[in-house]
Amino acid sequence: MLNGLMTQQSFSEIQVEFWNNPNMPYVETRRACNSRACYKAHSHPTFSIGAVDVGRSIFNSHFVGTWPIESGTLVLIPAHVEHSCNPEPNQAWSYQMMHLDMLWLQKLLHETKQDFRCDAVPQYKPQLYQSERLYSDFCHLNQSLFDSSISYLQKEQSLIQTLTELLFPNLHLELLTENSYAQQEFQLLLSRLSGNAEFLSLQQLSEQSGLSRYAIIRLFKSKLGLTPHAYQLNLKINQARKLLRQGKDIAEMSYQLGFSDQSHFQRVFKQLTGTTPKFYQKQHRRAILYKNSI
């Protein structure tokens, strides 16, 4: 990436690239160069670490407001935190983004005697770090994951060592203020949405919860930073990412997830992930084909 980790020529040719390994299903990472892709507000079920390599962008979240961020900035985004991060108008930027499975991360944190909540709703505020050392070490970690000459066992060791020695000592996440309003009804709605293949209307959600349609909108915005419909789209796209990594047929999958047609699914997928389903799946198929031997 920067600081000698990748030549300027090779980096400029990449545009966007994903890495994962079936032997390490708890981590997925990407790097993008000269990107102008813009994201709609979304959230991940993973703990995410973002790094800005070149340029300036705007990080925005319902839970912390707006942050301008620039080269060398590290952003920690806890699971389910609504956010968007886009380049300044008419500008491009280069960045990295790593996603860590929450249950895997929680277990690792427990090994280091740290408590870490893991739930289906946001628990912590995102954090921003301006540290040359944190940024440099994260870049080296990410570069090692993309390096095809390194075995997955070495990559696993590098990931755990970097997280436990670098990130965790600097991990001072602030808990979000708990909102107990209509908690039982809210959990019921989340359960209904996660277990339903079809998109549910506000009227259907109202009938199932006993809350008014307006109260449901306010409830979701307050607790998740997303409207009920935006939350459902986000939920479906996160499910799609998992299915695409498994090699599922895109047309069949878009129908199973409740989208009206494949073009609608592709459009929403790109709005929330910055890439197309076909390209995302191709990148992960390549990772399986070229996975490292022990």
N, C-alpha and C positions, 0 to 999 in steps of 0.2 A: 504494500500500500504506500504509505509515506515513509520518510526517514530511512530510505534505502531498502525497505522491505520488498519493493517491487519497482522495476524500471518504469519510467514514464511511458515508454512505448507500449509495453505489454499491458500496463494498467489501462491505457486509453482504449485498447482494443476490446476490453472485456464488456463494458457497458453494465451488465448485471449478471451475476453468477451465484448459484446456490451450492451449498455443500451439506450433505448429511451422509450417514453411514448406518446401514441396518444393524451393525454391531453396537452403535451408540444412538439408539432411537430417541434419547432424551435431549439431544441438541440438534438444532438446525441453524445455519448461519448463511448470510448473504453479504456480498459486497457489490457496490454499484459505482460507476464512474460517469461523470458528466451527465447525470440524470436530471431530467426536467419533469419526471413523473410526479403527479400530485395525488395525494391520498385524501379520501373522505375520512371523517372521524370514525375510528374503529377501536377494537380492543383485542387482546390475545389471551388465551387461557394459560400462556407461558409467562415466565419472568424474562423480560427482554432487556438487552444491553445494546445501546446504539452509540456510534462514534461518528463524528463529522470529520472527514479527511480534508476536504477542500470546499471552500465557499461558505455561504451563510444560509441559514434556514430559520424557519419560525416553528417552534414547538408550541402546541396549544392543547390544553386539556380543561375539561369542566372542573377538575379538582384543584388545579393550581393556576389557571389563567394562561397567559401568553409569555413565552420566553424566547428572545432572540438567541440563537446559538451559532457558533462559528467553529472553524478548524481547531481540532484538538480537544473538543468538548465531548465528554462522556455523559450519556443520559441513561439512568436506570428506570425502567418502566415496570412496576409490579403487575402481576396478573390481573386481568379484567379492567384495568384502568383505561378509560376512554381517552384517546389522544389523536392528534394528527401532527405530522412533521413534514413541511413542504419548503422548497427553495423560495427565496425571495422572488418577487415578480420578474419575469423575463430573465431569470438567472438559472444556472445549473449548479449542481453540487455533487460531491462524491462522499459516500458514507458506507458504514458497515452496520449490520444488525444481527445480533445473536439471540436465539430463543432457547430457553431452558425449561424442561418439563418441571412443573411445580412439585410433584411428589418426589421426584429424584432430588431436586434442590432442597426440599425440606429435610429429607433424610441426610443429605450431606451437611446441612447446617446443624442438625442434631448431633452429628459426629463431632462437630467443633463446639458443642455445648451452647449453641445459640438457638433461641426460640424463634419460630417463624410460622405465622398463620397461613393456612392454605384452605381457601373457601371458594365458592362459586361467585362471589361478589368482591369488588375491590376492598382491600384491607389497608393498603399503604399509599402514601403520596409518592409520585415520581420524584427523583432526585437528579440534580445536575452537578457535574464535577468538572472543574478546570484544573487539570493536573497533568503535566507532561509525563510523569512516570506512569500514572494510571492509563493514560492514552497509549503510550508506547508499549506497555506490557500487554494491553488488550490487543493491539495490532499484531504483536508477535504471536499471541495465542491464536488469533484468527488465521493468520498466515500459515501457521503449522497445521491447522485443520484442513486447509486447502491443499497442502503439500502432498502430492501423491507418492512421494518417496518415503513418507513416514507411516509406520504401521498404526493401526487403530489403537493398539495397546499403548503406544507412545503418546498418541493423541489424547487418550483418556487420562493418562497420567499428567500430561501438560495442562489439560482442562482443570482437573481437580486441584493440582498444585497452584495454578494461577488464581483460581477462585478462592482457595483457602488462605493463600499467603498474600494476595494482592487485594482482591475485592472485598472479602468478608471483613477484614479489619477496618475497612472504610465504609462498611455498610451500616448506615445509621438511618434506617427508614422510619418515617413518622407515620403513626397510625392515623387513618382518617377518622373524623368524628362520626360516631355511630348514630344512625337515624333509625329509631325503633318504630316509626310510624308504619302502620299496616304491615308489620313484619310477616305475620302469618299468611296474609293474602299475597304478599310479594313472593314468598317462597313457593306458594301454590302455583302462581303464574309461571315462575321460572321452571318448575317441574313440568307443567303442561307444555311449555314451549320447547323444552329440551327433548321431550318424548313424542312430539308431534311432527310428522313429515310435512304437513301442509302449513302454510302461513295462516295465522289466526287474526281475525279482524278485532278492532277495539270492542265491537259489540259482543263478540264471542268471549273475549277476555273479561268484559264486564259481567256477563252472565255467569261465568265460572267463579268469579271472585266476589261478586256483590258490590264492587266499587263502580263509581261512575267512570265513563270514558275519559273525562278530563282528569279525574283523580289518578287514573292509571298512567296517563301521560306524565303528570307531575311526579308520580312515584318513580317511574323508570328514569326520568331525567335526573332526579335527585340522587338516586342510588347508583345508577350506572352511567350517567352522562349521555345516554342515548334514548331516543324515543322507542316505544315498543316495536314499531316496524323496523327501524334502523337496527335495533338489537337482534331481531329475528334474521335480518339479512347478514349481520355480522356472525351470528351463530352458525348459519348455513355455510358461510364461506370458510369458517374455521373447521367445520366438518368436512368441507370439500378438500381442504389442504391435506387432511389426513387420508382421505380416499384417493386423492391423486398420487400421493406417495406410495400407495398400494397398487397403483397401476389401473385403477378403475376406468372404464370407458366414460368419456366426458359427457357425451349426449345422454347416455343412460343415467349417469349420476345426477345431472342437472334436473332430470325429470323426477328422480327419487327424492331429491331435496326440496321439491315443491315449486321449482321455478316454472313459469309459464312456457318458456322455450329456451333453447340452448343459447341464443344470442343474449337474452336477458341475463342468464347466469354468467356468461363471459363478460358482459359489461360491468356487472356488479363486482365480479372477482377482480377485474383490473382496477376498479375504483378503490377497492379496499386493500389490495396487495401490491399495486404498481406494476403488475405483469399479467400475462394471459395464462389461462389454465393449461394450454398446450405447452407453452414454454416452461412453466413451473414443473409439469409432469416430466418433460423431456430432461430437465436438469437433474431430477431425482432418479430417473431411470439410468442416466449416465453414472450417477454416483454408485448405484448398485452394480453396474457392469464393471466399473473400475475400482471397486472397493479393495482395500488393501488386505493382503494376507497377513497372518500373524507372523 
